[in-house]
């Protein structure tokens, strides 16, 4: 929370609350939906976007109910969801398929960063 508070004190317009579920390398220690209300409370009245694990309208609704002002909409969106359209990088169609119900069964977490 200290980094988020410092960023707001330094004049940022929006804080992104990125949880463990977010792709790429991140330093998150909490899941998105545990992190969002903590960040919202810490930086109010600054805007907060939720990031990580938000794949459909239900996830967006959950983030909004926890106090987020929106989500960081740079991940692929699926047909029929209620997210606003966003520009997407040109990637292979295989990367835009919806995962199956047991897609997370073999998932793991690793750290590729420095100390």
C-alpha positions in Angstrom: 0.0 0.0 0.0 2.9 2.3 0.6 3.8 2.4 -3.1 0.2 3.2 -4.1 0.0 6.0 -1.5 3.3 7.4 -2.6 2.2 7.3 -6.2 -1.0 9.3 -5.4 1.0 11.8 -3.3 3.3 12.2 -6.4 0.3 13.1 -8.5 -0.7 9.9 -10.5 -4.3 9.9 -11.8 -5.0 6.2 -11.6 -3.7 3.4 -9.5 -3.8 -0.2 -10.8 -4.4 -2.9 -8.1 -2.8 -5.9 -9.8 -3.3 -9.2 -8.0 -1.6 -12.6 -8.1 -3.8 -13.7 -11.1 -2.3 -11.1 -13.4 -0.1 -12.4 -16.2 3.6 -11.5 -16.6 5.9 -10.8 -13.7 4.5 -9.0 -10.8 5.2 -8.6 -7.1 1.7 -9.2 -5.9 1.2 -11.1 -2.7 -2.6 -11.1 -2.6 -5.3 -12.2 -5.0 -7.0 -9.4 -6.9 -10.2 -9.4 -5.0 -8.5 -9.3 -1.7 -6.2 -6.5 -2.9 -8.7 -4.2 -4.5 -10.6 -3.0 -1.4 -7.3 -2.4 0.5 -5.9 -0.2 -2.3 -9.2 1.6 -2.8 -9.3 2.5 0.9 -5.6 3.4 1.0 -5.7 5.8 -2.0 -9.2 7.3 -1.9 -10.4 9.4 -3.6 -7.9 8.4 -6.4 -9.2 6.2 -9.2 -8.4 2.5 -8.9 -8.4 -0.1 -11.7 -8.4 -3.8 -10.9 -6.1 -6.1 -12.8 -5.7 -9.9 -12.7 -8.3 -12.7 -13.0 -11.1 -10.5 -14.5 -12.2 -12.4 -17.5 -15.9 -11.6 -17.9 -18.7 -9.3 -16.8 -19.1 -11.1 -13.4 -15.4 -10.4 -12.6 -15.8 -6.8 -13.6 -19.0 -6.5 -11.4 -17.1 -8.0 -8.5 -14.3 -5.5 -8.9 -16.8 -2.6 -9.1 -18.5 -3.9 -6.0 -15.2 -3.9 -4.1 -14.7 -0.3 -5.0 -12.6 -0.3 -8.2 -13.5 2.2 -10.8 -13.0 -0.3 -13.6 -10.6 -2.9 -14.8 -7.4 -2.8 -16.8 -8.9 -3.9 -20.1 -5.8 -5.0 -22.1 -6.5 -8.7 -22.0 -8.5 -10.5 -24.8 -12.2 -10.2 -24.5 -14.6 -13.0 -25.3 -17.7 -12.8 -27.5 -20.8 -11.9 -25.4 -19.1 -10.3 -22.5 -20.0 -6.7 -21.4 -16.5 -5.1 -21.4 -16.0 -2.1 -23.6 -14.1 -2.8 -26.8 -10.3 -2.2 -26.6 -7.5 -2.3 -29.1 -5.7 -5.7 -29.0 -2.2 -6.7 -30.2 -2.2 -8.9 -33.2 -1.6 -12.4 -31.8 -2.3 -15.9 -33.0 -5.9 -17.0 -32.6 -4.8 -19.8 -30.3 -4.1 -17.2 -27.6 -7.7 -15.9 -27.8 -9.5 -19.2 -27.1 -11.6 -19.5 -23.9 -9.9 -22.0 -21.6 -11.7 -25.2 -20.7 -13.2 -25.9 -17.2 -10.0 -27.8 -16.1 -7.5 -25.4 -17.6 -6.2 -24.4 -14.1 -5.7 -28.0 -12.9 -2.0 -28.0 -14.1 -1.3 -24.4 -13.3 1.5 -23.4 -11.0 3.3 -20.3 -9.9 7.0 -19.6 -10.2 9.2 -16.6 -9.8 11.6 -15.5 -12.6 12.8 -12.2 -11.0 15.9 -11.2 -9.1 16.2 -10.9 -5.4 
